[in-house]
Each structure stands twice: as structure tokens, then as C-alpha cells.
Amino acid sequence: MQIKAPGAGDRWLNGESLEGIAFGPSAAVVVIAGRYEGQRGRVVLLASLGTNPVYIVKLGSGIGDVRVQQSQLQLMQ
């Protein structure tokens, strides 16, 4: 029986730091550019890796879950 190593998404959900990934699960963020600029929310999932990773963010305004590029997000202070 072969056990598969967890993928990047699973490792991210478990709190492992991944190169090039700025936000962890449940990070409180504000959208600083794009369609949802000014909206606040929490990171739910890491949707894709790459030079500009994409996250699923649950917006607090009631809009729901949206896809947002890392470059369009900033940690809330």
C-alpha cells in the first residue's frame, strides 16, 4: 500500500509555510485592488499557485466567496 504525500493545498491548510504564499488559512485581509477593492474578509482556501497565487476569500459584506489574486490582498491591521 502506497501513501501519497499531501499536496500543497493540504499542507497549506495544515499551516505549513509555502514559498511565495503570503496568506494562511483564516487570514483577515482587505482587498486593495480589483473588483472587490475595499472589501474585508477571511481567506478560506488557496485556489492556485504560481507567480500570483489565487485565494478564495469570504467577504464580510455578504457578497460571498470570491477568487482574489495575492497581489490584490493585504493583511488587515
PyMOL Python script that loads the backbone (N, CA, C, O; Angstrom):
from pymol import cmd

cmd.read_pdbstr("""\
ATOM      1  N   MET A   1       0.843  -1.182   0.000  1.00  0.00           N
ATOM      2  CA  MET A   1       0.000   0.000   0.000  1.00  0.00           C
ATOM      3  C   MET A   1       0.890   1.248   0.000  1.00  0.00           C
ATOM      4  O   MET A   1       1.812   1.368   0.807  1.00  0.00           O
ATOM      5  N   GLN A   2       0.604   2.151  -0.898  1.00  0.00           N
ATOM      6  CA  GLN A   2       1.394   3.366  -1.019  1.00  0.00           C
ATOM      7  C   GLN A   2       0.601   4.536  -0.453  1.00  0.00           C
ATOM      8  O   GLN A   2      -0.577   4.712  -0.768  1.00  0.00           O
ATOM      9  N   ILE A   3       1.250   5.328   0.378  1.00  0.00           N
ATOM     10  CA  ILE A   3       0.614   6.511   0.955  1.00  0.00           C
ATOM     11  C   ILE A   3       1.101   7.728   0.178  1.00  0.00           C
ATOM     12  O   ILE A   3       2.304   7.964   0.064  1.00  0.00           O
ATOM     13  N   LYS A   4       0.166   8.487  -0.348  1.00  0.00           N
ATOM     14  CA  LYS A   4       0.531   9.678  -1.117  1.00  0.00           C
ATOM     15  C   LYS A   4       0.893  10.824  -0.183  1.00  0.00           C
ATOM     16  O   LYS A   4       0.271  11.019   0.862  1.00  0.00           O
ATOM     17  N   ALA A   5       1.903  11.569  -0.582  1.00  0.00           N
ATOM     18  CA  ALA A   5       2.280  12.769   0.169  1.00  0.00           C
ATOM     19  C   ALA A   5       1.183  13.809  -0.032  1.00  0.00           C
ATOM     20  O   ALA A   5       0.615  13.911  -1.119  1.00  0.00           O
ATOM     21  N   PRO A   6       0.883  14.581   1.010  1.00  0.00           N
ATOM     22  CA  PRO A   6      -0.156  15.609   0.860  1.00  0.00           C
ATOM     23  C   PRO A   6       0.255  16.657  -0.169  1.00  0.00           C
ATOM     24  O   PRO A   6       1.433  16.996  -0.283  1.00  0.00           O
ATOM     25  N   GLY A   7      -0.719  17.166  -0.914  1.00  0.00           N
ATOM     26  CA  GLY A   7      -0.468  18.206  -1.899  1.00  0.00           C
ATOM     27  C   GLY A   7      -0.253  19.546  -1.229  1.00  0.00           C
ATOM     28  O   GLY A   7      -0.408  19.681  -0.015  1.00  0.00           O
ATOM     29  N   ALA A   8       0.105  20.532  -2.029  1.00  0.00           N
ATOM     30  CA  ALA A   8       0.374  21.869  -1.496  1.00  0.00           C
ATOM     31  C   ALA A   8      -0.830  22.440  -0.768  1.00  0.00           C
ATOM     32  O   ALA A   8      -0.681  23.062   0.283  1.00  0.00           O
ATOM     33  N   GLY A   9      -2.023  22.235  -1.316  1.00  0.00           N
ATOM     34  CA  GLY A   9      -3.228  22.758  -0.665  1.00  0.00           C
ATOM     35  C   GLY A   9      -3.445  22.163   0.708  1.00  0.00           C
ATOM     36  O   GLY A   9      -3.814  22.870   1.646  1.00  0.00           O
ATOM     37  N   ASP A  10      -3.218  20.858   0.833  1.00  0.00           N
ATOM     38  CA  ASP A  10      -3.364  20.197   2.128  1.00  0.00           C
ATOM     39  C   ASP A  10      -2.314  20.689   3.117  1.00  0.00           C
ATOM     40  O   ASP A  10      -2.609  20.929   4.288  1.00  0.00           O
ATOM     41  N   ARG A  11      -1.085  20.833   2.627  1.00  0.00           N
ATOM     42  CA  ARG A  11      -0.016  21.320   3.506  1.00  0.00           C
ATOM     43  C   ARG A  11      -0.324  22.739   3.975  1.00  0.00           C
ATOM     44  O   ARG A  11      -0.103  23.075   5.138  1.00  0.00           O
ATOM     45  N   TRP A  12      -0.839  23.578   3.060  1.00  0.00           N
ATOM     46  CA  TRP A  12      -1.215  24.950   3.396  1.00  0.00           C
ATOM     47  C   TRP A  12      -2.312  24.951   4.462  1.00  0.00           C
ATOM     48  O   TRP A  12      -2.233  25.698   5.437  1.00  0.00           O
ATOM     49  N   LEU A  13      -3.333  24.114   4.274  1.00  0.00           N
ATOM     50  CA  LEU A  13      -4.424  24.033   5.263  1.00  0.00           C
ATOM     51  C   LEU A  13      -3.934  23.593   6.630  1.00  0.00           C
ATOM     52  O   LEU A  13      -4.513  23.958   7.654  1.00  0.00           O
ATOM     53  N   ASN A  14      -2.857  22.801   6.643  1.00  0.00           N
ATOM     54  CA  ASN A  14      -2.281  22.335   7.905  1.00  0.00           C
ATOM     55  C   ASN A  14      -1.325  23.349   8.529  1.00  0.00           C
ATOM     56  O   ASN A  14      -0.700  23.068   9.552  1.00  0.00           O
ATOM     57  N   GLY A  15      -1.209  24.528   7.913  1.00  0.00           N
ATOM     58  CA  GLY A  15      -0.405  25.591   8.490  1.00  0.00           C
ATOM     59  C   GLY A  15       1.041  25.635   8.043  1.00  0.00           C
ATOM     60  O   GLY A  15       1.824  26.424   8.571  1.00  0.00           O
ATOM     61  N   GLU A  16       1.411  24.807   7.086  1.00  0.00           N
ATOM     62  CA  GLU A  16       2.786  24.811   6.592  1.00  0.00           C
ATOM     63  C   GLU A  16       3.026  26.049   5.726  1.00  0.00           C
ATOM     64  O   GLU A  16       2.187  26.405   4.898  1.00  0.00           O
ATOM     65  N   SER A  17       4.159  26.693   5.918  1.00  0.00           N
ATOM     66  CA  SER A  17       4.530  27.831   5.078  1.00  0.00           C
ATOM     67  C   SER A  17       4.976  27.312   3.720  1.00  0.00           C
ATOM     68  O   SER A  17       5.762  26.369   3.630  1.00  0.00           O
ATOM     69  N   LEU A  18       4.464  27.939   2.663  1.00  0.00           N
ATOM     70  CA  LEU A  18       4.844  27.566   1.309  1.00  0.00           C
ATOM     71  C   LEU A  18       5.497  28.768   0.639  1.00  0.00           C
ATOM     72  O   LEU A  18       5.057  29.904   0.814  1.00  0.00           O
ATOM     73  N   GLU A  19       6.535  28.511  -0.117  1.00  0.00           N
ATOM     74  CA  GLU A  19       7.257  29.584  -0.797  1.00  0.00           C
ATOM     75  C   GLU A  19       6.313  30.358  -1.721  1.00  0.00           C
ATOM     76  O   GLU A  19       5.590  29.773  -2.528  1.00  0.00           O
ATOM     77  N   GLY A  20       6.339  31.678  -1.584  1.00  0.00           N
ATOM     78  CA  GLY A  20       5.541  32.537  -2.437  1.00  0.00           C
ATOM     79  C   GLY A  20       4.097  32.726  -1.995  1.00  0.00           C
ATOM     80  O   GLY A  20       3.333  33.437  -2.649  1.00  0.00           O
ATOM     81  N   ILE A  21       3.720  32.094  -0.890  1.00  0.00           N
ATOM     82  CA  ILE A  21       2.354  32.194  -0.391  1.00  0.00           C
ATOM     83  C   ILE A  21       2.349  33.129   0.819  1.00  0.00           C
ATOM     84  O   ILE A  21       2.984  32.848   1.835  1.00  0.00           O
ATOM     85  N   ALA A  22       1.625  34.244   0.696  1.00  0.00           N
ATOM     86  CA  ALA A  22       1.673  35.292   1.719  1.00  0.00           C
ATOM     87  C   ALA A  22       0.629  35.137   2.820  1.00  0.00           C
ATOM     88  O   ALA A  22       0.821  35.635   3.929  1.00  0.00           O
ATOM     89  N   PHE A  23      -0.482  34.448   2.523  1.00  0.00           N
ATOM     90  CA  PHE A  23      -1.592  34.405   3.476  1.00  0.00           C
ATOM     91  C   PHE A  23      -1.941  32.972   3.837  1.00  0.00           C
ATOM     92  O   PHE A  23      -1.988  32.092   2.978  1.00  0.00           O
ATOM     93  N   GLY A  24      -2.183  32.755   5.118  1.00  0.00           N
ATOM     94  CA  GLY A  24      -2.561  31.436   5.596  1.00  0.00           C
ATOM     95  C   GLY A  24      -4.070  31.306   5.732  1.00  0.00           C
ATOM     96  O   GLY A  24      -4.811  32.264   5.511  1.00  0.00           O
ATOM     97  N   PRO A  25      -4.514  30.112   6.098  1.00  0.00           N
ATOM     98  CA  PRO A  25      -5.935  29.884   6.299  1.00  0.00           C
ATOM     99  C   PRO A  25      -6.506  30.830   7.356  1.00  0.00           C
ATOM    100  O   PRO A  25      -5.882  31.050   8.394  1.00  0.00           O
ATOM    101  N   SER A  26      -7.664  31.378   7.100  1.00  0.00           N
ATOM    102  CA  SER A  26      -8.389  32.278   8.011  1.00  0.00           C
ATOM    103  C   SER A  26      -7.739  33.643   8.195  1.00  0.00           C
ATOM    104  O   SER A  26      -8.151  34.403   9.071  1.00  0.00           O
ATOM    105  N   ALA A  27      -6.727  33.973   7.386  1.00  0.00           N
ATOM    106  CA  ALA A  27      -6.095  35.293   7.492  1.00  0.00           C
ATOM    107  C   ALA A  27      -7.134  36.381   7.221  1.00  0.00           C
ATOM    108  O   ALA A  27      -7.906  36.289   6.267  1.00  0.00           O
ATOM    109  N   ALA A  28      -7.145  37.404   8.063  1.00  0.00           N
ATOM    110  CA  ALA A  28      -8.031  38.557   7.864  1.00  0.00           C
ATOM    111  C   ALA A  28      -7.370  39.478   6.850  1.00  0.00           C
ATOM    112  O   ALA A  28      -6.251  39.946   7.060  1.00  0.00           O
ATOM    113  N   VAL A  29      -8.071  39.733   5.748  1.00  0.00           N
ATOM    114  CA  VAL A  29      -7.493  40.505   4.648  1.00  0.00           C
ATOM    115  C   VAL A  29      -8.441  41.605   4.187  1.00  0.00           C
ATOM    116  O   VAL A  29      -9.642  41.582   4.456  1.00  0.00           O
ATOM    117  N   VAL A  30      -7.855  42.566   3.486  1.00  0.00           N
ATOM    118  CA  VAL A  30      -8.633  43.597   2.789  1.00  0.00           C
ATOM    119  C   VAL A  30      -8.203  43.554   1.329  1.00  0.00           C
ATOM    120  O   VAL A  30      -7.021  43.404   1.019  1.00  0.00           O
ATOM    121  N   VAL A  31      -9.174  43.688   0.446  1.00  0.00           N
ATOM    122  CA  VAL A  31      -8.890  43.709  -0.985  1.00  0.00           C
ATOM    123  C   VAL A  31      -8.446  45.124  -1.341  1.00  0.00           C
ATOM    124  O   VAL A  31      -9.177  46.084  -1.095  1.00  0.00           O
ATOM    125  N   ILE A  32      -7.253  45.259  -1.920  1.00  0.00           N
ATOM    126  CA  ILE A  32      -6.678  46.588  -2.193  1.00  0.00           C
ATOM    127  C   ILE A  32      -6.731  46.972  -3.663  1.00  0.00           C
ATOM    128  O   ILE A  32      -6.333  48.078  -4.028  1.00  0.00           O
ATOM    129  N   ALA A  33      -7.218  46.068  -4.515  1.00  0.00           N
ATOM    130  CA  ALA A  33      -7.328  46.371  -5.944  1.00  0.00           C
ATOM    131  C   ALA A  33      -8.340  45.430  -6.577  1.00  0.00           C
ATOM    132  O   ALA A  33      -8.642  44.361  -6.045  1.00  0.00           O
ATOM    133  N   GLY A  34      -8.850  45.845  -7.709  1.00  0.00           N
ATOM    134  CA  GLY A  34      -9.759  44.982  -8.453  1.00  0.00           C
ATOM    135  C   GLY A  34     -11.219  45.213  -8.121  1.00  0.00           C
ATOM    136  O   GLY A  34     -11.585  46.188  -7.464  1.00  0.00           O
ATOM    137  N   ARG A  35     -12.030  44.304  -8.585  1.00  0.00           N
ATOM    138  CA  ARG A  35     -13.491  44.411  -8.477  1.00  0.00           C
ATOM    139  C   ARG A  35     -14.000  44.589  -7.051  1.00  0.00           C
ATOM    140  O   ARG A  35     -14.988  45.289  -6.829  1.00  0.00           O
ATOM    141  N   TYR A  36     -13.338  43.967  -6.092  1.00  0.00           N
ATOM    142  CA  TYR A  36     -13.811  43.991  -4.707  1.00  0.00           C
ATOM    143  C   TYR A  36     -12.989  44.923  -3.810  1.00  0.00           C
ATOM    144  O   TYR A  36     -12.978  44.762  -2.589  1.00  0.00           O
ATOM    145  N   GLU A  37     -12.314  45.880  -4.407  1.00  0.00           N
ATOM    146  CA  GLU A  37     -11.461  46.804  -3.661  1.00  0.00           C
ATOM    147  C   GLU A  37     -12.210  47.417  -2.484  1.00  0.00           C
ATOM    148  O   GLU A  37     -13.345  47.874  -2.621  1.00  0.00           O
ATOM    149  N   GLY A  38     -11.550  47.420  -1.318  1.00  0.00           N
ATOM    150  CA  GLY A  38     -12.125  47.984  -0.103  1.00  0.00           C
ATOM    151  C   GLY A  38     -12.893  46.988   0.738  1.00  0.00           C
ATOM    152  O   GLY A  38     -13.220  47.278   1.889  1.00  0.00           O
ATOM    153  N   GLN A  39     -13.188  45.820   0.190  1.00  0.00           N
ATOM    154  CA  GLN A  39     -13.923  44.789   0.935  1.00  0.00           C
ATOM    155  C   GLN A  39     -12.977  44.062   1.888  1.00  0.00           C
ATOM    156  O   GLN A  39     -11.799  43.859   1.592  1.00  0.00           O
ATOM    157  N   ARG A  40     -13.520  43.680   3.027  1.00  0.00           N
ATOM    158  CA  ARG A  40     -12.749  42.925   4.020  1.00  0.00           C
ATOM    159  C   ARG A  40     -13.280  41.507   4.089  1.00  0.00           C
ATOM    160  O   ARG A  40     -14.458  41.253   3.840  1.00  0.00           O
ATOM    161  N   GLY A  41     -12.384  40.581   4.433  1.00  0.00           N
ATOM    162  CA  GLY A  41     -12.817  39.197   4.527  1.00  0.00           C
ATOM    163  C   GLY A  41     -11.764  38.305   5.140  1.00  0.00           C
ATOM    164  O   GLY A  41     -10.789  38.772   5.730  1.00  0.00           O
ATOM    165  N   ARG A  42     -11.982  37.004   4.988  1.00  0.00           N
ATOM    166  CA  ARG A  42     -11.057  35.998   5.508  1.00  0.00           C
ATOM    167  C   ARG A  42     -10.719  35.008   4.413  1.00  0.00           C
ATOM    168  O   ARG A  42     -11.577  34.616   3.621  1.00  0.00           O
ATOM    169  N   VAL A  43      -9.455  34.609   4.380  1.00  0.00           N
ATOM    170  CA  VAL A  43      -9.003  33.618   3.410  1.00  0.00           C
ATOM    171  C   VAL A  43      -9.599  32.265   3.790  1.00  0.00           C
ATOM    172  O   VAL A  43      -9.487  31.822   4.933  1.00  0.00           O
ATOM    173  N   VAL A  44     -10.231  31.617   2.815  1.00  0.00           N
ATOM    174  CA  VAL A  44     -10.852  30.317   3.039  1.00  0.00           C
ATOM    175  C   VAL A  44      -9.997  29.198   2.448  1.00  0.00           C
ATOM    176  O   VAL A  44      -9.760  28.181   3.100  1.00  0.00           O
ATOM    177  N   LEU A  45      -9.538  29.391   1.215  1.00  0.00           N
ATOM    178  CA  LEU A  45      -8.754  28.362   0.531  1.00  0.00           C
ATOM    179  C   LEU A  45      -7.683  28.989  -0.353  1.00  0.00           C
ATOM    180  O   LEU A  45      -7.790  30.138  -0.782  1.00  0.00           O
ATOM    181  N   LEU A  46      -6.665  28.210  -0.606  1.00  0.00           N
ATOM    182  CA  LEU A  46      -5.657  28.547  -1.604  1.00  0.00           C
ATOM    183  C   LEU A  46      -6.116  27.878  -2.896  1.00  0.00           C
ATOM    184  O   LEU A  46      -6.089  26.652  -3.003  1.00  0.00           O
ATOM    185  N   ALA A  47      -6.540  28.679  -3.880  1.00  0.00           N
ATOM    186  CA  ALA A  47      -7.136  28.130  -5.099  1.00  0.00           C
ATOM    187  C   ALA A  47      -6.103  27.738  -6.146  1.00  0.00           C
ATOM    188  O   ALA A  47      -6.290  26.751  -6.857  1.00  0.00           O
ATOM    189  N   SER A  48      -5.009  28.504  -6.253  1.00  0.00           N
ATOM    190  CA  SER A  48      -3.975  28.148  -7.223  1.00  0.00           C
ATOM    191  C   SER A  48      -2.637  28.742  -6.824  1.00  0.00           C
ATOM    192  O   SER A  48      -2.560  29.777  -6.163  1.00  0.00           O
ATOM    193  N   LEU A  49      -1.591  28.054  -7.246  1.00  0.00           N
ATOM    194  CA  LEU A  49      -0.222  28.500  -7.003  1.00  0.00           C
ATOM    195  C   LEU A  49       0.267  29.224  -8.248  1.00  0.00           C
ATOM    196  O   LEU A  49      -0.458  29.324  -9.238  1.00  0.00           O
ATOM    197  N   GLY A  50       1.474  29.719  -8.201  1.00  0.00           N
ATOM    198  CA  GLY A  50       2.067  30.384  -9.355  1.00  0.00           C
ATOM    199  C   GLY A  50       2.695  31.692  -8.941  1.00  0.00           C
ATOM    200  O   GLY A  50       2.912  31.941  -7.755  1.00  0.00           O
ATOM    201  N   THR A  51       2.988  32.531  -9.924  1.00  0.00           N
ATOM    202  CA  THR A  51       3.647  33.799  -9.625  1.00  0.00           C
ATOM    203  C   THR A  51       2.725  34.762  -8.893  1.00  0.00           C
ATOM    204  O   THR A  51       3.204  35.655  -8.195  1.00  0.00           O
ATOM    205  N   ASN A  52       1.411  34.601  -9.035  1.00  0.00           N
ATOM    206  CA  ASN A  52       0.439  35.437  -8.323  1.00  0.00           C
ATOM    207  C   ASN A  52      -0.685  34.515  -7.845  1.00  0.00           C
ATOM    208  O   ASN A  52      -1.740  34.430  -8.474  1.00  0.00           O
ATOM    209  N   PRO A  53      -0.444  33.819  -6.712  1.00  0.00           N
ATOM    210  CA  PRO A  53      -1.409  32.839  -6.228  1.00  0.00           C
ATOM    211  C   PRO A  53      -2.815  33.437  -6.090  1.00  0.00           C
ATOM    212  O   PRO A  53      -2.985  34.640  -5.897  1.00  0.00           O
ATOM    213  N   VAL A  54      -3.807  32.560  -6.195  1.00  0.00           N
ATOM    214  CA  VAL A  54      -5.207  32.967  -6.075  1.00  0.00           C
ATOM    215  C   VAL A  54      -5.806  32.306  -4.839  1.00  0.00           C
ATOM    216  O   VAL A  54      -5.599  31.118  -4.591  1.00  0.00           O
ATOM    217  N   TYR A  55      -6.547  33.089  -4.076  1.00  0.00           N
ATOM    218  CA  TYR A  55      -7.206  32.614  -2.861  1.00  0.00           C
ATOM    219  C   TYR A  55      -8.718  32.717  -3.020  1.00  0.00           C
ATOM    220  O   TYR A  55      -9.221  33.543  -3.782  1.00  0.00           O
ATOM    221  N   ILE A  56      -9.427  31.871  -2.295  1.00  0.00           N
ATOM    222  CA  ILE A  56     -10.865  32.037  -2.129  1.00  0.00           C
ATOM    223  C   ILE A  56     -11.019  32.825  -0.834  1.00  0.00           C
ATOM    224  O   ILE A  56     -10.547  32.402   0.221  1.00  0.00           O
ATOM    225  N   VAL A  57     -11.684  33.975  -0.926  1.00  0.00           N
ATOM    226  CA  VAL A  57     -11.858  34.864   0.225  1.00  0.00           C
ATOM    227  C   VAL A  57     -13.347  35.016   0.501  1.00  0.00           C
ATOM    228  O   VAL A  57     -14.123  35.322  -0.405  1.00  0.00           O
ATOM    229  N   LYS A  58     -13.740  34.804   1.736  1.00  0.00           N
ATOM    230  CA  LYS A  58     -15.126  35.015   2.162  1.00  0.00           C
ATOM    231  C   LYS A  58     -15.249  36.469   2.600  1.00  0.00           C
ATOM    232  O   LYS A  58     -14.697  36.866   3.626  1.00  0.00           O
ATOM    233  N   LEU A  59     -15.966  37.248   1.825  1.00  0.00           N
ATOM    234  CA  LEU A  59     -16.111  38.674   2.117  1.00  0.00           C
ATOM    235  C   LEU A  59     -17.167  38.887   3.196  1.00  0.00           C
ATOM    236  O   LEU A  59     -18.203  38.223   3.212  1.00  0.00           O
ATOM    237  N   GLY A  60     -16.887  39.816   4.086  1.00  0.00           N
ATOM    238  CA  GLY A  60     -17.796  40.107   5.185  1.00  0.00           C
ATOM    239  C   GLY A  60     -19.012  40.905   4.789  1.00  0.00           C
ATOM    240  O   GLY A  60     -19.938  41.050   5.588  1.00  0.00           O
ATOM    241  N   SER A  61     -19.037  41.425   3.584  1.00  0.00           N
ATOM    242  CA  SER A  61     -20.139  42.280   3.138  1.00  0.00           C
ATOM    243  C   SER A  61     -21.362  41.484   2.713  1.00  0.00           C
ATOM    244  O   SER A  61     -22.387  42.069   2.363  1.00  0.00           O
ATOM    245  N   GLY A  62     -21.270  40.171   2.739  1.00  0.00           N
ATOM    246  CA  GLY A  62     -22.389  39.349   2.319  1.00  0.00           C
ATOM    247  C   GLY A  62     -22.332  38.963   0.855  1.00  0.00           C
ATOM    248  O   GLY A  62     -23.215  38.253   0.375  1.00  0.00           O
ATOM    249  N   ILE A  63     -21.314  39.412   0.131  1.00  0.00           N
ATOM    250  CA  ILE A  63     -21.168  39.056  -1.278  1.00  0.00           C
ATOM    251  C   ILE A  63     -20.939  37.556  -1.418  1.00  0.00           C
ATOM    252  O   ILE A  63     -21.389  36.944  -2.385  1.00  0.00           O
ATOM    253  N   GLY A  64     -20.246  36.973  -0.464  1.00  0.00           N
ATOM    254  CA  GLY A  64     -19.952  35.545  -0.512  1.00  0.00           C
ATOM    255  C   GLY A  64     -18.481  35.288  -0.732  1.00  0.00           C
ATOM    256  O   GLY A  64     -17.633  36.121  -0.412  1.00  0.00           O
ATOM    257  N   ASP A  65     -18.189  34.119  -1.285  1.00  0.00           N
ATOM    258  CA  ASP A  65     -16.816  33.700  -1.533  1.00  0.00           C
ATOM    259  C   ASP A  65     -16.397  34.146  -2.930  1.00  0.00           C
ATOM    260  O   ASP A  65     -17.122  33.933  -3.902  1.00  0.00           O
ATOM    261  N   VAL A  66     -15.227  34.765  -3.022  1.00  0.00           N
ATOM    262  CA  VAL A  66     -14.726  35.258  -4.301  1.00  0.00           C
ATOM    263  C   VAL A  66     -13.271  34.839  -4.484  1.00  0.00           C
ATOM    264  O   VAL A  66     -12.564  34.569  -3.513  1.00  0.00           O
ATOM    265  N   ARG A  67     -12.842  34.790  -5.723  1.00  0.00           N
ATOM    266  CA  ARG A  67     -11.447  34.485  -6.055  1.00  0.00           C
ATOM    267  C   ARG A  67     -10.686  35.805  -6.162  1.00  0.00           C
ATOM    268  O   ARG A  67     -11.104  36.718  -6.874  1.00  0.00           O
ATOM    269  N   VAL A  68      -9.560  35.894  -5.442  1.00  0.00           N
ATOM    270  CA  VAL A  68      -8.772  37.131  -5.438  1.00  0.00           C
ATOM    271  C   VAL A  68      -7.288  36.779  -5.541  1.00  0.00           C
ATOM    272  O   VAL A  68      -6.804  35.889  -4.842  1.00  0.00           O
ATOM    273  N   GLN A  69      -6.577  37.481  -6.413  1.00  0.00           N
ATOM    274  CA  GLN A  69      -5.141  37.265  -6.560  1.00  0.00           C
ATOM    275  C   GLN A  69      -4.399  37.825  -5.341  1.00  0.00           C
ATOM    276  O   GLN A  69      -4.833  38.792  -4.715  1.00  0.00           O
ATOM    277  N   GLN A  70      -3.277  37.191  -5.031  1.00  0.00           N
ATOM    278  CA  GLN A  70      -2.473  37.601  -3.887  1.00  0.00           C
ATOM    279  C   GLN A  70      -2.079  39.072  -3.967  1.00  0.00           C
ATOM    280  O   GLN A  70      -2.076  39.771  -2.953  1.00  0.00           O
ATOM    281  N   SER A  71      -1.747  39.542  -5.164  1.00  0.00           N
ATOM    282  CA  SER A  71      -1.321  40.937  -5.333  1.00  0.00           C
ATOM    283  C   SER A  71      -2.439  41.939  -5.037  1.00  0.00           C
ATOM    284  O   SER A  71      -2.174  43.133  -4.893  1.00  0.00           O
ATOM    285  N   GLN A  72      -3.675  41.470  -4.947  1.00  0.00           N
ATOM    286  CA  GLN A  72      -4.814  42.337  -4.674  1.00  0.00           C
ATOM    287  C   GLN A  72      -5.237  42.297  -3.213  1.00  0.00           C
ATOM    288  O   GLN A  72      -6.258  42.877  -2.844  1.00  0.00           O
ATOM    289  N   LEU A  73      -4.458  41.616  -2.381  1.00  0.00           N
ATOM    290  CA  LEU A  73      -4.802  41.456  -0.967  1.00  0.00           C
ATOM    291  C   LEU A  73      -3.737  42.041  -0.048  1.00  0.00           C
ATOM    292  O   LEU A  73      -2.561  42.130  -0.402  1.00  0.00           O
ATOM    293  N   GLN A  74      -4.176  42.430   1.122  1.00  0.00           N
ATOM    294  CA  GLN A  74      -3.272  42.921   2.176  1.00  0.00           C
ATOM    295  C   GLN A  74      -3.846  42.442   3.503  1.00  0.00           C
ATOM    296  O   GLN A  74      -5.063  42.397   3.687  1.00  0.00           O
ATOM    297  N   LEU A  75      -2.950  42.082   4.432  1.00  0.00           N
ATOM    298  CA  LEU A  75      -3.407  41.704   5.774  1.00  0.00           C
ATOM    299  C   LEU A  75      -4.077  42.880   6.441  1.00  0.00           C
ATOM    300  O   LEU A  75      -3.599  44.008   6.329  1.00  0.00           O
ATOM    301  N   MET A  76      -5.177  42.640   7.133  1.00  0.00           N
ATOM    302  CA  MET A  76      -5.827  43.702   7.887  1.00  0.00           C
ATOM    303  C   MET A  76      -5.001  43.972   9.138  1.00  0.00           C
ATOM    304  O   MET A  76      -4.417  43.069   9.737  1.00  0.00           O
ATOM    305  N   GLN A  77      -4.975  45.232   9.502  1.00  0.00           N
ATOM    306  CA  GLN A  77      -4.202  45.607  10.701  1.00  0.00           C
ATOM    307  C   GLN A  77      -5.099  45.933  11.842  1.00  0.00           C
ATOM    308  O   GLN A  77      -4.622  46.269  12.926  1.00  0.00           O
TER     309      GLN A  77
END
""", "prot")
cmd.dss("prot")
cmd.show_as("cartoon", "prot")
cmd.util.cbc("prot")
cmd.orient("prot")
